[in-house]
Amino acid sequence: MPGSEISREIYWNVTAFSVVLMYLLAGATIAVFTYGFYRRYRLWRLGKPANRLDHVMQRVAAFIAYGPGHGRTARDLYPGLMHLLIFSGFVTLFIGTLMIMVQADFDVQFLHGQFYLFYSLFLDVFGFLAIVGVLMALFQRYVVKPEYLYAMYYDGIVLGLLLANLVTGFGVEGLRMAATELRQGVAWAAWSPVGYVVAQPLVALDPGALQALHTGFWWLHLLLALAFIAYMPYSKMLHSFTSPLNTFLRSFEPKGQLSTPDLETAETFGAGRIRDFTWKDLFDGDACTECGRCTAVCPARSTGKLLDPKLIVLDLRNYITRHERGLLAGRDVAAGDPALPALVGEAIPEQMLWDCTTCRACMQACPVLIEHVPKIVNMRRYLVLEESRFPREVQGVFNNLENRFNPWQLPHQQRAAWAEGLDIPTMAETKGQVEYLLWVGCFGAFDDRNKRVTRALAKILKEAGVSFAILGSEEKCTGDPARRIGNEYLYQMLAQENVETLNGYGVRKIVTQCPHCFNTIRNEYPDFGGRYEVIHHTQLLAELIAQGRIKPTKPVDEHITFHDPCYLGRYNDEYDAPRYILKSIPGLRLSEMAASREKSFCCGAGGGRMFMEEKQGARVNQTRVGMAQATGADVIAAACPFCTVMLEDGITGKGLSEQMRLRDCVELLAESLGEAQAGGSGAG
């Protein structure tokens, strides 16, 4: 069966004039598409520079894994399968159409013989699967209607065009087969199963009617296909190109690292206008698929707050779309230009920004690697440093951090009071000649509940023979709360002072029980010349257990569930060390929450929310405690002082103090080690 004959059959009623007209229309379509893409490109260029072209091979790998590979898209079964069917179907059909056009119009012979049969079957199967995928999308958006999707009118236009293209394509195939293969009774007709089924009721029609119908359907299909292509850059379907490209443009900086602006040379602080964002921030808006996965996992949104991570991205995109002319003409100020509304406060409500716990669940869930949290923090920086607009309750936090180097009105000189009676040396006393600096952190040093954890940790390290010292009153807050609330100036002041102290003692290794301190020192202090090996206390303790330097032997009869801290897990990919400790303790029974590991639900403390009032909706910490309660566990195990405070408050708030307790992994380990090794957990 010569494939060229069948290829010509597809165009058997297309005159030379029709071919010329087809290519003219295709050229016009490409021109309209190119112009639409160029319009978006001009808007992306309004943003500040950002280097996203380094690490080329890693970027290519990310593109393959997250783009065509659907690495994150496939995590959720229904939408993942739906998208995979549509994507694979249209890619396959597009390539197949190009091959047929090249063969038919340029007489390049590659579709013939057995290969043609298999390829015809391949195209039919994937085309049918694409129809299934589109129907799944319609069902999801207009029947199931999950809250996080926000089905818009243009969703119907896009899905309608997709479906019309597929259906008319099979109509063209069925009419061709009814006029040729089925009339001739050839054996290979069944290799195009969908077209074969469509052709069955058509074969009885008059050949002239078939020819007219085929011509009409062929042109209808062509015009629908060209209209869809031309419409793409003016619709959400632009993401077909920008989403895979966004995975190539991903950040390869540490996940826990925020940008460090030069405060001495910066013309503005934070992001209050479009030109304050990077071009990649603006590109993110056009890469968004509007799938709503970020919204679905956001703890603020889940508890009735105003914040919606998807809307943060889309509001930014819609702002530059609505004000395209003004922005391109240079009219872009944070506020005061009557031609443009304020971006922060009007286009994006301030409360949305203050609701964020910076837990990074949105970024973890996003299938195309959009960066929500840095945008939110940058807009907070603008509000704090440019406008002095922030929740009134954090004013005291700023004052205390600046004057007392901790978030509370507690004397800085008492920072080492927790260690009374433990004979723990300071770095000044050892002149830095120890293996580890124990970074205690503000909660570990001042909060009565967390001081018990600090004491237990110090005793275990001493019994294990670990060489360590503390800074005592030389330690200051890392600045994490200030930075994530938006006070970059205060953060940098604290960071520079801490780095100067650490480098003065020649510190190389730091262990800390606070994931926020862990993340800041590990990922953000290098910007100030502070490069250290930083480990979380659960990592060191897990290592000591594995080496046999500590041996938990006393059974601890508790049914527990472990809460993954956001800044340890999603920010720094540490999920196993705490569980290793817990599983090494005899008698413990561990039940995982449904939202655990990378899908963990925030305690509500991050992003400075620890120090802000929670007035709207349900309390995040109580919601998380409810998840723990659902496991049937009696104890929530924690590995973060922020989480300890928030979850204990959540237990009390839900009236569960008689049924549930919270204990740090260190406290459980200390109990299993017994008095001989741990010396008890001590009193705060």
N, C-alpha and C positions, 0 to 999 in steps of 0.2 A: 504494500500500500504506500505509494509515494506521498510523503507528507506535504510536498509543495502543492499537490492537487487539492488537498483538503484545505490548506491555507488559502488558496485562491477561491475555494468555494465560499469562504467567509466573506469575501469581497466580490462575489459573483454578480451582484447588482449595483456595484459602486463604479460609476463612470470616472474617467480621468478628471473631469471637473470636480466630482465629489471628493476625490483624493486631494486635489489642490485646496478645496474649501476646508477639508478636514485639517490639513496642516496649517492653513491660515488661522483657523479657530484655535488650534493648539498653540500657535505662536502668540496669539492674543492672550490666551489663558496664562501662558508662562509670563508674559509681560505684566499682567494684572497681579499674578502671584508674586513676582519679583518686587514690584512696587510696594505691595503690602508688607513684604518682609523688610524692605528697606525702610519703610516708615517706622517699624518697630525698632530697627537697628539704630536709627537716628535718636530715638528716645532712650535706648540703653546707653548710648554714648554720653548722655547728660550726666551720668554717674562718674564718680572718681575712679582713678585707675585701680586695678586689682590684678595681681599676677596669678593667672590660672592656666598657664601654659607650661609650667615646669613639670617634672615627674611624668614625662610623656608616656612611657610604657605602663606606669601604674594607672594613668588616666585611661589609656586604651583598655586595660583590663577592667577598670570600673565601668566603662561604657558597655563593654560586652556583657558583664555580669548583671548590671542593673538596667541596661537598655533592652537589647534583644533577648538577653537571658532572663529578664523579669525577676531578678533576684529578690527584690522586696515586694514587687507587685503580687507575686504568687503566694505570699505569706498568708493572706486571707483567701480562703478557698473560692468562694463564689465570685467576688470581683476579680480575683486573680485569674480564674479560668475564663471568665467573661472577656477580660482584656486580652488574654493570650489568644483566644479564638478570633477575635476581631483583628488583632494585630497580625497574626500569622496568616490569616485568610487574605487580608488586603495586600500584604507584602507579596505573597505568592501569586495572587491574581495580577498585580501590577507588573511583576517581572514576566509572567506568562504573556500578558498583553503586549509588552514591548517586544518579546521574542517573536510573536506572531506577526506584528507589524513589520519588523525588520525583514522577516522571511518573505512576507507577502509583497512588500513594496520595494525591497532591494535584492530580492532573489538570493538571499543567503540561506543555504540549506542546512538546518540542524534539527528541525522537527520532522523526523521521518522514521519509518520502520517501527520496531518494538519500543524504541525510546519515546516516540510520539504517543503510543498507546498508554504507556505508564504515566507520561506527563499529563495526558488528558485526564486520566483518572485522578492524578494528584491535584490538578486544578479544580475538578468538580468537588472532590472531598473537602478541600480547604475553603472553597467558595460556600459550600453548604454549612460548614462549621462557622464561617463568618456570619451567616444569617442567624444561626443559633446564638452566637455571641451578641448580635445586635438585639435580638428578641429578649435575651437575658438582661441587657442594659435597660431596655424599655420597661420590662417587668420590675426591675429594681427601682427605677426612678419614679414610675407612675402607678405602681401597684403596692410594692412594699413601702416605698417612700421613707427610708431611714432619715431621721432628723438631720444628720450631719451632711446630707447631700445637697440640700437646697436646690432642687430641680428648677431650672430656669427655662424660659421660652426657647432660647437658642439651643438647649439640649435636644429639644424635639426636632428642630431644623436639622441639626447635625445628624442625629440618628435616623431621621427620615430620609435624608440624602444618602446616607450609607446603605440603608435597606433598599431604597429605590435603585441604586446602582447595582446591587447584587441581584435583585429580582429581574430587572430588565436585562442584565447580562445573561442570566439563565434563559430568559425569554428569547433572546437572540440565538442562543445555542440551540434551544428546542426547535425554533422555526427553521434554522439551517438544517438540522438533522431530519426534520419531517420532510424537507424538500429534497434531501440528497440521500444520506445513508439509509434511512428507513425505507424509502421508495426503492432503493437499489438492493435492499436486503443484505447489506454487507455485515460480516461477522463482528466487525470491530465497534459497532455502534454502542454496545453495552459498556465499553470502556469509558464512556461519558455518562455515568449513571443518572445524574440529575437531569442533564439535557435529554437523555433517553426517556425518562418519565414525563418530562414536559412535552416532548414531541409526540407521545402516543395519541392523545386526543386530537392533535393537529394534522396528522398524516392524511386524514380523509378530506381535508380542504382542497379546493381547486389550486393547481400550481400557480396560477396568476395571483390568487388571493394570498398564497403563501409568500410569493415574491414581494407583494405590496406590504404585507405585514412585517416581513423581515426587514425591508427597507425602513419602514417607519420605526420599528423597534431599535434597529441599528443606530439610527440618528438620535432617537430619544436617549438611548444608553450613552451615546457619545456626548451629547449635550449635558446630560446629568453628571457624567464623569468630569467633564471640563468645568462645569459650574462648581462642582465640589472642590476641585483643585484650586480654582480661582478664589473661592470663598475661604479657604483654609487660613491664610494669614490675617484675615479679618474676623476670625472666630476663635473659639477655644481649641479648634482642631490644629491651631498653630503648634500646640504642644506635641503633635506627632513628630515634629522636628526638634523643638526646643527641649523637650523632656529628656530624650536620650542624650542630647548635647549637654544638658545640665549635669548629667552623671559624669561626663568627661571633665566638666569644669569644677568638680567637687573640690572642697578644701582638703589639703593634706597636712594642715596644721593639727596639733593635738586637739581632740574634741573639746577639752575643757578650757581652751585658750581663747580669750577675747582679744580683740585688737587693742594695741597700745598706742594711742595717739600722742604726738609730740605736742604737749600743752603749751610750750613756749612759742611754737611757730604756727600753731593752728589758728586760722582766721575765725572759725566757729567751733563750738564744742558739741559733739553729738550730731544727731541727724534730725533737723527740724524742717528741712526743705529737700527737694528732690536731689539737688546737686551735692548734698551731704552724704548720700548713699553711694556705694560703689556701683559700677555698671553691672556687676554680678548680682547685687541686691535687686536691681531693676529687672534683670533678665529672669530672676526667679519667678516674678509675677507671670511672665509668659510661659514659663516651664510648668506652672501649676496645672495639674489635670483636674482640679476641683473634686477630687475623689472623697475628700472629707475625712481621711484617716487621721490626720493631725487633730481635727476637731473631736473625733470619737475618743481619743485617748487623753485629751487634755484634762487634768484634774480640776482646773478652774471651771472649765465649761461643764464638766460632768457634775459639778456641785452647784450649778445654777449661777455662775458668775457671768459677767459680760464678755470676757475674753473669748475669742474664737481665733485660733492661730491661722486658719484658712483665710478668714476675713482680713487679718493683718496684711497678708500677702496680696490678696485680691484688691483691697482698698488702695494699696500702693499702686497696683497696676491700673486700676480704674482712674485714679487721680491723674496719672500721666496721660491716659487716653483722653479723658475729658478736657484736659488743659494743654493738649498737645501744642496748639499754636502759640499760646502764651509762653510755655516753657521753651520752645524752640526759638522764640523771639527774645529770650533772656529774662522774662519776667518771672522770677522764682525767688521769693524771699520767704522766710519763715512765717512772718505775719506782717500785716501793714500794707501789703500791696492790694488795693481794692479789686484788681483784676483777678486775683487768685485767692481762694480761701486758704486758711492755715491748714497745713497737712496734719500736724499733730494738734489734736483738740477738736477739729472739725471733721476732716476726712477720716481720721483715726481717733476715736474717743480716748481721752487720757486714762479713763478707768480700765480700759482694756489692757493698757500697758502695765498698770499697777497690780492687776490681778495675777500676773504671770509669776510662777514659782521657779522659773528657769530650769524646770526638771528635765528638759530635753526630750520628753516623750514624743512631742510633735516631730522633731527631727529624726528620731529613731524610727518612727512609723512611716515617714514620707517615702513613697516609692521612687521619687526622682531627686532626693537629696537636697530639698529646699532648706534654707538656713533661716529659721524663724527667730530663734533666741537672740543672735547678734543684732538683728534689726530692732528688736524690742529694747534691748539694753542701750543701743545707740540712741533711740528716741528718748529713753529715760535720761541719758546723759544730757540731751538737749534741754529737757524740762528742768533738770536740777541745776545745770551750770549756766544755761542761757536765760532761763525764765524764772528760776527759783520757785518752781511749782512742783510740790511733792507732798505726799501725805504728812500731815502735821506731826504725827507721832514719831516720824523718823528724824525730826529736827534734833531731838534729844540724843538719838543714836549718833548723829554726826558730831554733835558737841562732845559727847563722851569719848568717841573714838579719837577726836583731835586732842583732847585735853588729858584723858585718862587711859587711852590706848586700849579700851575695852568698851563694849556697847552700853555698859551700865555706869551708874555713879559709884563705882567701887574703887578704892584706892589702888593705884597701880603697884604700890610697894607690897601689897598683899598677894601678889600673883603666885608666890611660891608657898603660901600658907598651907595649901593642901598637903604638902610633903612633910609637915611637922612630924618628927619622930621616926621618919623612915631612913634617915641618913643618906639622902640622895645628893651627890655633889653637883655643883654648878659648873658651867663651862669656865667661869672665871677661876674657880678653884683648881680645876684640872688643866687649865691652859689649853683646852681643846684636845687633850691627849686621850680621847675615848673613841670607841667605834661609832657610836650613835649619839646624836642629839635627840632627846625626847622632846618633841614639840608638843606642848600641853594644850595650847589653844585656850580661848577665852572661857568656853563652857567647862572644859576640863579643869581649869584653874579656879573658877569663881562659882559655878553653879553647884549647889550642894549635892544634887542627885548625881551629877557627872563626876564630882570629885571622888565619889566612891569607886567609880570605874577607873579613874586615873591611879588611885592608890592600889587597886587590885593589879592593874597592869604593871606598875612599877615593882611591886613585890614579885610578880612572876618573872619579870626580866632579871631581877637581882638573883632569884633562886636559880635561874637558868644560866647564870654566869655571864650575862650580856653586859658589856662595858658601855655605859651610857651616862649622860649628865643632862642637866636642864639649864636653860638660860636664866630662870628665875625672873627677877624684875626687869631683866634686859629684854625679855620677850614682849612683843607687842602684837596686837591683832594683825593678822595677815592683810586685812583690808577687804576680804571677800564680800562682806555685807555692803560696804560702801561702794565697791565697784559695781555690784549687780543692782543696787538701788539706783546707781547713776552718778554717784559722786566720784568721778574718775580722779579729780584733783586730790581728794583725801586718800583714795586708794594708793595713788602713786607715792604720796608722801610716806605712808606707812610701809609700803613695799621697799622703797629705797632705804629707809632706816633699818628695816629688818635685814635686808641683803648686806648692808654695811656691817652690821653686827655679826652675821653668820660668816661672811668672808673674813672678818677680822679674826675669828677663831679657827679659820681654815676648815670649816665644817664640810664634810663630804657625804655623810649618810644621815638622813633624818627619818625618824619614825614618829607617826602621829596617829591618834585615835580619831581625829576629825577628818572626814572625807573632804570637807570644804577647805581646810588648811592643806590637806594632802594635794588637792587639785591645784590650788593657787600656787603653792611653793613649787610643785612639780612642773606645771605647765605654763605658768605665767611669770614667775620670778626670773626665768632665763632672759626675759626682755630687759631686765635691770642688772644683768651680770651675775645672777644667782643660779648656778647650775649644780644641782645636788642629786644624789640618788635618794629619792623619797619613796618610802613604803608605808603602807597602812598597817596599823597594829595587827590586824587579822592576818596579813601576809607574813609578818615576822613570826607571829605565834604559830601559824600553820607550818612554817619552816622549822621552828624549834621542835614541834611535835614530830614532824617527819624525820628529823635528825635524832630523835630520842632524847633530846636534852630536857624535855618536860614530858611526863607520862601521866595523863589523866586516867586514874584507876577507880576512883570512888564513884559508884553509880549515882546519877542525878535523875530521879524519877519525875520527869516532866514531859508533857505533851506540848511541843513548841511549833511555832511557825516563824520563818525568818522573813524580815522586811528588808528588801534590798535598798540601801540608800542611793538616791539618784546620782550623787557626785562620786560615789564609789563604783557603781554599776554602769549606768549609761554613759557617764562622762569618762570613766577610766577602765571599763571592761573587766572589772574584778567582781566575779560572782562566786567563784569556787572556794576561795580561802576561808570565808566565814563558814561555809557549809562543811568544809573539811574539818574545821575545829569542832563544830557541833556534832558531826558524825563520829568523831574520835572520842566523844564523851559517853561512857557506858550509861545506859538507861534512858537516854534522851530519845524521844520519838518525834521525828520531824515530818510535818505535813506542809506542803507548799500551798500558798495562796494561788488562786486562779491568775491573778496579776502578779507575776514574780519574774525575777531575773530582768531581762531587757524590757519586759512589759510591766515592770513594777509600777505601782501607783504611789505618787509623791505623798510625803507626810504633811506637806503644806508649808515648810519652813524656808525653802530656798528662795533665792532672789530677794532676800531681805524681808520676805513675808513673815518671818519669825517675829519681826518687830512692828508689823502693821496690823491694824484691826481688820477682822473678817466680818463684814456686815451683811453681805449678800449671799443668799442661798444656804446650802448645808455647809458645815465645816469640813474642810478637806481631811483633817486628822481623824475626825469621827467616822468619816466615810471609809478611810483606810482601816480603822479598828473594826468596822463592820465586816470588812473582807477577811480580816484575821479571825474574827468570831465565827465566820462561816466554815472554817476548817475544823472547828471543834477543839482547837488548841487552848490550853490554859495560860500559855506564856508567849508573848511576842519577843523574839530575839532581835536585838538591834546591834548596829555596829557604827553608830553615828550619834554624837551628843545632841545634835539638832533633832534627829528622829526620836531620841529618848524623851526629850522634853515634850515634843508635840504628841507623841503617841500615848505617853502617860496622861497628858491632859485630855486626849481623846477618850481614853478608857474611863477617866473620871466623868467626862462630859456625857458619856453614854450610860453612866450608872452601872459600870461593870467592874468596879473596884473589888468586889467580893469574888468575882468569877475569873478575872484575868489580871495578869501582871506583865510588866515589861522588864527584861533583863538584858544587859549587854552580853555579847559573846564572852567577853573577858570574865564577867561575874560567874557565868556558868562554868567556864573552864577553871576558875579559881576554886569553885566548890568541889569540882571533881578532883583537883590536885590535892585538896585537903590542907589541913594546917601545916603539915610537914613541909610542903613545897611552897604553897601560896601564902601561908600565914593569915588566911581569911581575907575577906574583902575589905575589912576595915570600916571605919566610920568617916563620914565627911567632915 
